[in-house]
Every structure is written in structure tokens, then in C-alpha cells.
């Protein structure tokens, strides 16, 4: 049996990984160990590990690492905790492969621990660019520690190769979020309202705003601009999911709680909706507002407009349904107005979706099986060579 460790530290990450975890469990010869850490285990962020248990997925280990501090020091403490605790875990529980997704700072620390134990890493969603967040540097660092790469577009595949990774180990598979949308049967709007105990009214917006980690201290000011815009657009109701545990996340969540308390008639703040409720909320909303990657990857596949605020997602490939605006009340209101116009809705019709056809997890499992079983002569050799990009004459591109 090949032991495959799948790491999850956040509600959003697990939502993306769920289908892949299920498919890995069905694969003969694999022992899948789901290891939970980070925000999943923290009361302040909803203890979302319970959603994993409710889905019937066994948790192999719960390793708490999250610092109680908010800010850069808290992030560093979390990374230190993760490095030590996962170092001990991997030493005692040898794995044949570690599967990670994205660009979380605690994920970087876990990957360092795995690298030290010579455990191969498979990285999902490498090669992407988010110029407004520290995630960018973290993502590329994880790619350099990884052996297998599963990117969401061909452009991102080429970027991973540009980092020196051999093309034979870099695969364009699409986005897991798009697969979720195309494969999940979602409940109706009435069921959603009953589940969250909130009437969403005629029109509502789905809002998520995370810290902007490369703009120190700017996150709370940007949230204030967003909240002012929401207060000046009373035609909508607002369903808000809390920010993540990046530096400044707790401060943002405290302000969101204050706002929700004084706007109970039209605003609901919730720790976590879980994947099914989140996608259901997205399906029926007028627009997605904020700076979450779900507005870039999933919302277009759902045919829902996105008002993308600020620089956090700058650099990602975008569909026509995304409106970018600055973190300014007037710009946000103008973007919301534009998202509802007939002209914009017509422009969205038939838009090109850059993130795949919905068979992402199948492609990932197939490649993992090849490498862990040695199919077609494929094998894992952690002594990687740096792959230089050559021009037509065979010279290294400089």
C-alpha cells in the first residue's frame, strides 16, 4: 500500500480537495491519510474540521499549529509550530507522497518538514500569480520543493517549467473548483436559507474579504471602504464569510462582526459555509464581492459576476465576468452597478472559461498512480536537475 498524505489547513482548501480525496480513497493500493491543521482546528475560525467528519472522511491526524497572535509574528509562530509538529509526524508516520494545494504559509512549513524527511510532494495550483499577497512567493517556493506539479492552466504550467521544473513532471489538469461546480448537485435557494436561518431577499451578494498581506495595515482600511459601499447599496442583502488567518485576519473579522451586529436586517456573517452551501450561495447570488480566489476561479464557471477588489488577486488569468476595482467605496459601488447592467450580462454570455473542463481530480489521480506504481517507466527521483529553457538554437534563454 502506498501511503498518500493529503494536507488541509482551511475550509476553502478542503472544499477544493474533497473530490480528489474521495477519488484517491477509491484507488486500489492507496492508503489515504488526511491530515488536518491550521484554521480547521481553531474555534475563532469555526472549527471546520467538523465539516470533514460530517462528509464521512476519516482524519488521520489533527495537528494544531495556529498562533493566537494576529500579524506577521503570528504567521511566523504558526510556521514554526507547523515545522516542528509535522517534522515529528513525518518521522513517525512515513509517507510515500504528500499532496498540497496552493500557497498557504503553514503549507510552506509543512513542505519543508516533508522535504527534510525526503517525502515527495505533489503541488496543486502552482505557477499562478497573485501580486498583491505574500502567497506569491510562498507558492513558488512550494513548487521548487515539489516533484509533481498539477497546474490549472497551460500558462501556469509553463511558469512552473520556467522555475526549472522538468516538463515531464508538470501537468495542466484544470482547477478543482471548476470540477466541484460541474459535478456537485446543489440544493435550492430555499434550502440554503433554511440552513443558514436567514432570508436572502430578492437580491443578495456573497462577500469574502481576506487580508492584503503585502500592504501592511491596509486591510482594515479596505474593509471599511467595502462596508461603506455595502451600506450605500441597500437594494441588496449580504452574506459574508469570514476572512482567513493571514496577518490581519482576526482584526478584519472583528470589524465584520461589529458591522453584522448593527445591520442584522440585511447582513449575515458566518464562519464557514462549507463547500456545498458556499457554491449554492454563489449560484443564486447577484454577484460575488471581495478578493477571494473563488471569485476568479469558481464564480465565472457558475456564470456569476465578480467584483474583485484591490491587488490581492492581481496577475491571475481572468474571465470576462470579473470586474476589477480599487479598494475605494465609489469604485466598489460603480463596479456593483456595472455588474447588474444588461450590457455586462450579455458580454458574459459565452465567455471563455480558462480553468478546465471539470475532470481535474481524475487527471491528478492518474498521474499519481503512474509515478507511485512505476507505470510506463515513470519513477520518483528526488535528485532533480534544474531544467533550463532553450531557444531554437539550443542555447539557454537568458
ABEGO torsion letter per residue (X at the ends): XBBBBBBBABAAAAAAAAAAAAAAAABBGBBBBBBBBEAAABAAAGGAAAAAAAAGBBBABBBBABBABBEAAAAAAAAAAAAAAAAAAAAABBBABBBBBEABAAAAAAAAAAAAAGBBBBBBGBGBBBAABAAAAAAAAAAAABABBBBABAAAAAAAAAAGBBAAABBBAEBAAAAAAAABBBBBAAAAAAAAGBBAEABBBBBBBBBBAABBGAAAAAAAAAAAAAAABAABBBBBBBBBABBGAAAAAAAAAAAAAAAAAABBBBABAEAAAAAAAAAABABBBEABAAAAAAAAAAGBBBBBBEAAABGBBBBAABBBBBBBAAAAAAAAAAAABAAAAAAABGBBBAAEAGAAAAAAAAAAAAAAAGBGGBBBBABBBBBBBBBAAGBBBX
